[in-house]
């Protein structure tokens, strides 16, 4: 049996999916890794944790796939969270932990770049300067860790560093490159002008290729470490957001993806780029199409945070019964009335990107009373993430972009409760694919790159199936419409308060 494998290195953990050439899932595995928060606005990960999680997942797949184990894999592709730079010295050692996309430490660097060159940066990179981009992250390192900045010999991104460990190649695809704010989108090349703003040599940035290009083969050393067959082709891959949209079956302009993953996204396929300071603009993996992305920082990561901090009882129940912890939490939320009896959550645990681009914002539960239970807080969290997505969607409406279909994806979309909440908040039907993992899209891309599918759209047509259509409850939509107005008002009332609190925290100095 010829098999394909996709490896997703997302923000929260590694997911691997093994499929056959009909798109049927043969085996899958997942494992979490730690995000470190040494200071309130910091978010870092150790690349060594990614490799360990990948090896553990591959071992699990080999154990549970029986006669269809790793030895039958014919091609592999990887995807990863974007904006996250792995810095390597001249001996190819990792210099420091990777600053993640949701890190907010570079607020001062953002102000410096935006005040000095904001319009020029936007014209070249199609993006407004914000802490999520690699450009201000690197400037923070230059200002605060100058010795580490001087040691930079090569820069790779998450999936590319992992692929380097498999193949010794360090290419990246042009879509992941767009996520750095070091890339000239119109010129399809690294930007000397953007790199010069922080005195970064362009030579440290990787060669560029197509997402479906073969960039190397699994080495004997990597085969011994991971169990993957030596010599099989490794396809470049792309960012997790882009490949997850691809795996949802979204191929046409007007299709809008609502994503419940570590971050929450509203991703609309368009026929041409529509850059706007309040959105993210990326090429799509489907040739000739683009994505307008409006993204909130915290979605399922908020649920994971709540699980870790407040759900010891539910975690123990999951360990004792074998149930999924998130199913237990969803059951508690399902028992609560829509609107959570007036409890409202704002998911600004790591500041916020769209639609506010305000790193000073902080999360809050508002309206708590003695009558509220843990179930209320869980449901309010789900509803608050939904309101944040709806807040993002207002930008799509203001831009007057056509939306023909809503597709709900991501780990949170596996919950019928959460998916229905999103549907009721938006007041529109939403379809959920049978498979919502980025690793599935990467497995399809592996088949495209290795020639098992004739082209990128045929792989989706052949393999992607829909699972369920959610229709909005009119009464719930009215409840959520009223609460959404309160949600917006609470944001407006608290924004200045949070800014005042966070202005007292000095995290860096600007070197002029």
VOGU-3710 file (C-alpha; in Angstrom, 3 decimals, decimal comma):
1> xxxxxxxxxx> 0,000/0,000/0,000  1,436/3,376/-1,042  0,971/5,942/1,706  1,482/9,677/2,165  2,202/11,491/5,407  1,548/15,078/6,460  3,279/16,606/9,477  1,726/19,675/11,081  3,871/21,633/13,522  1,236/23,967/14,920
11> xxxxxxxxxx> 1,506/26,395/17,786  0,117/23,976/20,378  1,613/20,719/19,173  2,472/18,279/16,430  -0,174/16,390/14,464  0,605/13,712/11,891  -1,819/12,108/9,450  -1,106/9,031/7,330  -3,349/8,544/4,278  -3,630/6,293/1,266
21> xxxxxxxxxx> -3,940/7,522/-2,310  -7,733/7,725/-1,980  -7,435/10,173/0,893  -8,506/7,639/3,523  -6,880/8,157/6,910  -4,826/5,110/7,881  -3,486/6,472/11,161  -3,017/9,753/12,985  -1,268/10,939/16,119  -0,774/14,142/18,038
31> xxxxxxxxxx> 1,336/15,461/20,861  1,615/18,768/22,672  4,719/20,787/23,390  5,305/23,591/25,830  5,056/27,292/25,130  7,097/29,275/27,622  5,988/32,656/28,977  8,969/33,991/30,952  7,302/37,415/31,080  3,616/38,390/30,684
41> xxxxxxxxxx> 3,933/39,393/27,007  6,487/36,743/26,007  5,778/33,535/24,094  8,636/31,185/23,165  9,209/27,579/22,135  12,252/25,331/21,925  12,773/23,793/18,445  14,094/20,622/20,070  10,611/20,096/21,533  9,117/20,101/18,009
51> xxxxxxxxxx> 11,471/17,358/16,845  10,811/15,194/19,888  7,040/15,564/19,436  7,358/14,652/15,757  9,396/11,538/16,551  6,923/10,467/19,240  3,982/10,890/16,852  5,716/8,932/14,087  6,462/6,135/16,551  2,807/6,090/17,626
61> xxxxxxxxxx> 1,651/5,889/14,017  4,054/3,045/13,305  2,770/1,134/16,325  -0,912/1,480/15,452  -0,853/1,200/11,660  0,185/-2,442/11,632  1,090/-3,723/8,171  0,548/-0,202/6,823  3,359/1,305/8,853  5,954/3,921/8,099
71> xxxxxxxxxx> 7,816/1,687/5,662  5,070/2,145/3,074  5,298/5,949/3,063  6,215/7,281/-0,390  6,329/11,029/0,318  6,126/13,474/3,214  5,247/17,161/3,512  5,318/19,519/6,472  3,494/22,648/7,535  4,016/24,906/10,512
81> xxxxxxxxxx> 2,900/28,012/12,328  4,213/31,058/10,547  6,160/34,229/11,540  8,385/32,130/13,854  12,114/32,333/13,100  14,618/29,664/14,093  17,986/31,406/14,401  21,085/29,319/13,649  24,780/30,074/14,096  27,614/29,132/11,735
91> xxxxxxxxxx> 27,709/25,635/13,233  23,960/25,245/12,607  23,167/25,302/16,300  19,981/26,999/17,522  20,947/30,355/19,050  17,922/30,987/21,281  14,307/29,851/21,780  11,991/30,820/18,931  9,839/33,906/19,475  6,308/32,874/18,525
101> xxxxxxxxxx> 3,751/34,742/16,440  1,590/35,577/19,478  4,486/37,145/21,389  3,900/40,824/22,178  7,323/41,939/23,447  8,220/43,980/20,344  5,617/46,704/20,948  8,282/49,449/21,034  9,973/48,093/17,914  6,624/48,102/16,134
111> xxxxxxxxxx> 6,082/51,760/17,007  9,603/52,603/15,819  9,158/50,832/12,465  5,622/52,089/11,920  6,482/55,698/12,721  9,570/55,648/10,539  8,584/53,535/7,536  5,004/52,283/8,007  3,660/53,147/4,514  6,797/51,835/2,770
121> xxxxxxxxxx> 6,692/48,558/4,726  3,003/48,087/3,887  3,624/48,793/0,194  6,352/46,131/-0,017  5,017/43,480/2,360  1,218/44,071/2,143  1,062/43,988/5,954  0,851/46,561/8,744  3,679/46,326/11,252  2,653/44,397/14,387
131> xxxxxxxxxx> 4,372/42,201/16,991  3,279/39,050/15,148  5,778/39,576/12,299  9,371/38,338/12,180  10,711/41,806/11,243  9,980/43,512/14,607  10,836/40,313/16,492  14,333/40,380/14,984  14,675/44,071/15,771  13,827/43,272/19,405
141> xxxxxxxxxx> 16,634/40,695/19,430  19,017/43,210/17,877  18,123/45,806/20,524  18,001/43,517/23,545  20,284/40,588/22,661  22,851/42,128/20,277  25,314/39,248/20,633  22,643/36,774/19,539  21,734/38,985/16,576  25,380/39,085/15,445
151> xxxxxxxxxx> 25,571/35,273/15,599  22,754/34,761/13,054  24,117/32,703/10,154  20,847/31,284/8,816  17,168/31,860/9,505  14,602/29,119/9,009  10,914/28,917/9,848  9,248/26,164/11,861  8,474/23,616/9,143  11,692/24,430/7,277
161> xxxxxxxxxx> 13,924/23,776/10,277  12,226/20,442/10,841  12,599/19,627/7,151  16,279/20,595/7,411  16,673/17,973/10,134  15,154/15,423/7,742  16,943/16,400/4,527  19,719/18,955/5,225  17,941/21,429/2,890  16,839/24,833/4,180
171> xxxxxxxxxx> 14,457/26,159/1,524  11,160/27,858/2,327  8,058/28,443/0,243  7,078/31,930/-0,846  3,881/31,861/1,266  5,732/31,252/4,534  8,202/33,924/3,411  5,302/36,387/3,147  4,670/35,786/6,849  8,023/37,293/7,836
181> xxxxxxxxxx> 7,449/40,894/6,665  10,873/40,586/5,046  9,456/39,645/1,643  8,644/41,751/-1,411  5,262/40,344/-2,445  5,033/42,134/-5,796  8,628/41,271/-6,665  8,373/37,660/-5,397  11,709/37,889/-3,597  13,307/38,754/-0,289
191> xxxxxxxxxx> 13,315/42,515/0,198  16,673/44,243/0,548  14,833/47,379/1,673  12,990/45,659/4,540  16,070/43,729/5,665  18,148/46,916/5,655  15,805/48,495/8,207  17,270/46,186/10,844  20,714/45,604/9,253  19,882/41,986/8,439
201> xxxxxxxxxx> 21,900/40,448/5,574  19,577/38,944/2,958  22,046/36,069/2,682  20,824/34,610/5,988  17,340/34,026/4,523  16,526/30,693/2,830  16,132/29,964/-0,903  12,536/30,259/-2,170  10,428/27,557/-3,805  6,846/26,453/-4,485
211> xxxxxxxxxx> 4,898/24,709/-1,683  4,653/21,513/-3,770  8,352/21,387/-4,742  10,517/18,469/-3,637  13,327/20,007/-1,590  15,231/16,879/-0,641  15,054/13,290/0,536  15,060/11,744/3,995  18,681/11,127/4,970  19,954/7,893/6,489
221> xxxxxxxxxx> 20,554/9,744/9,770  17,012/11,132/9,871  15,584/7,735/8,933  17,328/6,151/11,900  16,008/8,855/14,229  12,403/9,025/12,999  11,542/5,700/11,356  10,732/7,375/8,031  12,112/5,453/5,030  15,453/6,795/3,837
231> xxxxxxxxxx> 15,399/8,324/0,371  11,692/9,231/0,145  10,968/12,715/-1,245  10,200/15,537/1,178  7,934/18,264/-0,187  8,475/21,853/0,967  4,968/22,479/2,323  3,635/25,810/3,548  2,076/27,547/6,553  -0,475/25,747/8,714
241> xxxxxxxxxx> -3,205/28,331/8,060  -2,927/28,056/4,278  -2,757/24,264/4,122  -5,591/23,860/6,623  -7,810/26,025/4,415  -6,780/23,865/1,470  -7,704/20,695/3,348  -11,172/22,115/4,022  -12,020/21,923/0,327  -12,094/25,697/-0,102
251> xxxxxxxxxx> -10,959/26,298/-3,676  -13,043/29,184/-4,975  -13,292/32,934/-4,361  -16,098/33,758/-1,940  -15,579/30,732/0,290  -14,866/31,929/3,844  -13,156/29,730/6,426  -13,877/30,216/10,130  -11,006/28,619/11,978  -11,040/27,496/15,604
261> xxxxxxxxxx> -7,407/26,587/16,230  -4,729/27,994/18,533  -5,648/31,296/16,929  -9,030/32,104/15,450  -9,176/33,106/11,797  -11,660/34,450/9,290  -10,069/33,584/5,936  -11,744/34,666/2,689  -10,564/33,436/-0,705  -10,314/36,253/-3,254
271> xxxxxxxxxx> -9,390/36,473/-6,933  -6,689/39,076/-6,349  -4,791/40,489/-3,375  -6,796/42,941/-1,272  -4,200/44,323/1,158  -5,624/46,349/4,020  -3,927/47,595/7,211  -6,463/45,690/9,328  -6,013/42,319/7,594  -3,329/39,820/6,638
281> xxxxxxxxxx> -2,787/39,185/2,916  -1,320/35,930/1,617  -1,016/34,021/-1,602  -3,142/30,880/-1,575  -1,845/27,414/-2,337  -4,467/27,264/-5,119  -2,791/29,081/-8,042  -4,373/32,380/-9,029  -6,186/32,960/-5,724  -5,387/34,903/-2,565
291> xxxxxxxxxx> -6,496/35,003/1,037  -7,715/37,967/3,038  -7,201/36,916/6,658  -8,583/38,538/9,783  -7,091/36,849/12,827  -7,673/36,865/16,569  -4,780/35,712/18,761  -6,520/33,241/21,082  -9,118/30,587/20,272  -8,479/26,977/21,299
301> xxxxxxxxxx> -5,393/28,248/23,139  -7,835/30,027/25,473  -9,609/26,725/26,087  -6,286/24,997/26,717  -5,336/27,759/29,166  -8,666/27,362/31,006  -8,175/23,573/31,061  -4,698/23,835/32,570  -5,555/26,485/35,164  -9,087/25,594/36,269
311> xxxxxxxxxx> -9,989/22,038/35,205  -8,033/19,680/37,447  -11,248/17,798/38,294  -12,159/17,326/34,630  -8,596/16,330/33,752  -8,629/13,614/36,408  -12,002/12,393/35,126  -10,569/12,163/31,611  -7,588/10,142/32,841  -9,812/7,760/34,820
321> xxxxxxxxxx> -12,480/7,228/32,171  -10,521/7,576/28,925  -12,824/10,366/27,784  -11,492/13,387/25,929  -11,010/16,305/28,325  -12,498/18,758/25,837  -15,605/16,594/25,416  -16,099/16,700/29,184  -15,721/20,477/29,158  -18,102/20,814/26,193
331> xxxxxxxxxx> -20,740/18,760/28,017  -20,645/21,247/30,893  -20,996/24,127/28,420  -23,849/22,385/26,595  -25,880/22,328/29,803  -25,810/26,141/30,019  -28,276/28,432/28,252  -27,059/30,474/25,259  -25,645/33,738/26,558  -24,184/32,103/29,687
341> xxxxxxxxxx> -26,652/34,053/31,850  -24,881/37,338/31,135  -21,267/36,197/31,524  -19,069/37,575/28,703  -15,475/36,586/27,858  -12,931/38,590/25,855  -10,136/36,261/24,609  -7,251/38,740/24,701  -4,867/36,462/26,600  -1,958/37,476/24,345
351> xxxxxxxxxx> -3,046/40,958/23,330  -4,932/41,109/20,054  -4,377/41,247/16,340  -7,484/41,864/14,228  -9,455/43,970/14,323  -7,653/46,136/16,912  -3,915/45,371/16,528  -3,492/46,277/20,182  -0,898/44,299/22,189  -2,084/46,005/25,403
361> xxxxxxxxxx> -5,504/44,313/25,447  -6,041/41,635/28,093  -8,605/38,877/28,595  -11,552/39,247/30,929  -14,696/37,552/32,166  -17,280/40,289/32,721  -20,612/40,026/34,529  -19,830/37,142/36,896  -22,238/36,451/39,765  -22,543/33,890/42,540
371> xxxxxxxxxx> -24,932/31,959/40,307  -22,315/31,222/37,643  -20,770/27,749/37,573  -17,717/26,361/35,827  -20,006/25,365/32,962  -20,973/29,019/32,537  -17,332/30,036/32,287  -16,578/27,330/29,702  -19,573/28,287/27,567  -18,776/31,995/27,937
381> xxxxxxxxxx> -15,248/31,250/26,728  -16,624/29,486/23,636  -19,034/32,351/23,001  -16,317/34,971/23,549  -14,092/33,374/20,924  -17,128/33,324/18,617  -17,727/37,028/19,267  -14,075/37,718/18,495  -14,442/35,942/15,142  -17,604/37,952/14,473
391> xxxxxxxxxx> -15,668/41,107/15,367  -13,060/40,108/12,772  -15,770/39,424/10,203  -16,895/43,051/10,438  -13,770/43,968/8,475  -14,810/41,640/5,638  -18,168/43,386/5,640  -16,596/46,865/5,659  -14,388/45,887/2,706  -17,569/44,778/0,879
401> xxxxxxxxxx> -16,025/41,438/-0,104  -18,415/38,771/-1,371  -18,937/35,724/0,856  -20,719/32,744/-0,678  -20,139/30,029/1,939  -18,933/29,584/5,520  -16,692/26,616/6,286  -15,789/25,916/9,903  -12,509/24,130/10,646  -9,845/23,596/13,302
411> xxxxxxxxxx> -9,546/21,566/16,467  -12,347/23,524/18,137  -14,658/22,764/15,208  -14,644/19,087/16,219  -16,990/20,144/19,028  -20,606/20,260/17,853  -21,346/22,605/20,748  -18,701/25,129/19,750  -19,514/24,843/16,033  -23,205/25,499/16,709
421> xxxxxxxxxx> -22,336/28,516/18,870  -20,319/29,972/15,984  -23,163/29,279/13,557  -25,711/30,943/15,856  -23,501/34,000/16,386  -23,002/34,515/12,644  -26,622/33,682/11,842  -25,622/31,804/8,692  -25,301/28,119/7,772  -21,796/26,683/8,066
431> xxxxxxxxxx> -20,399/23,437/6,689  -17,775/21,358/8,500  -15,378/19,093/6,566  -14,934/15,490/7,645  -11,264/16,209/8,370  -10,171/19,590/9,703  -6,453/19,059/10,385  -3,644/20,871/8,591  -1,670/17,617/8,583  -4,295/16,136/6,244
441> xxxxxxxxxx> -3,730/18,997/3,805  0,015/18,442/4,022  -0,461/14,752/3,233  -2,429/15,747/0,121  0,317/18,192/-0,841  2,884/15,407/-0,444  0,916/13,427/-3,023  0,821/16,409/-5,377  4,543/17,070/-5,079  5,471/13,418/-5,552
451> xxxxxxxxxx> 3,178/13,052/-8,585  0,475/10,824/-7,088  -2,180/13,469/-7,847  -2,178/15,293/-11,208  -2,576/18,732/-9,644  -3,403/20,536/-6,433  -7,149/20,918/-7,050  -7,647/17,303/-8,161  -6,250/16,073/-4,836  -8,990/17,990/-2,993
461> xxxxxxxxxx> -11,735/16,937/-5,416  -10,797/13,301/-4,973  -10,203/13,175/-1,240  -11,978/15,926/0,729  -15,473/15,132/2,048  -17,940/17,196/4,083  -19,186/15,998/7,476  -22,040/18,201/8,699  -24,003/21,360/7,955  -24,867/23,591/10,921
471> xxxxxxxxxx> -27,918/25,847/10,618  -28,450/28,837/12,928  -31,140/28,889/15,596  -33,048/32,195/15,068  -33,741/32,704/18,791  -30,109/32,096/19,727  -28,984/34,479/16,990  -31,081/37,252/18,542  -29,584/36,545/21,984  -26,074/36,612/20,572
481> xxxxxxxxxx> -26,764/39,755/18,551  -27,636/41,623/21,741  -24,634/40,191/23,584  -22,279/41,044/20,725  -23,172/44,703/21,077  -22,335/44,449/24,777  -19,098/42,622/23,882  -18,036/45,539/21,670  -18,991/48,090/24,320  -16,935/46,294/26,987
491> xxxxxxxxxx> -13,910/46,321/24,681  -14,284/50,044/24,081  -14,637/50,764/27,786  -11,625/48,712/28,898  -9,131/49,363/26,075  -7,699/52,535/27,602  -7,552/50,935/31,037  -5,412/48,071/29,724  -3,203/50,492/27,806  -2,562/52,452/31,002
501> xxxxxxxxxx> -1,661/49,284/32,906  0,693/47,973/30,235  2,429/51,284/29,595  3,984/50,867/33,043  5,786/47,727/31,867  9,010/48,447/29,987  10,090/45,429/27,953  12,718/46,916/25,645  14,643/49,982/24,622  14,855/51,259/21,063
511> xx> 18,334/51,661/19,595  18,266/54,505/17,054
//
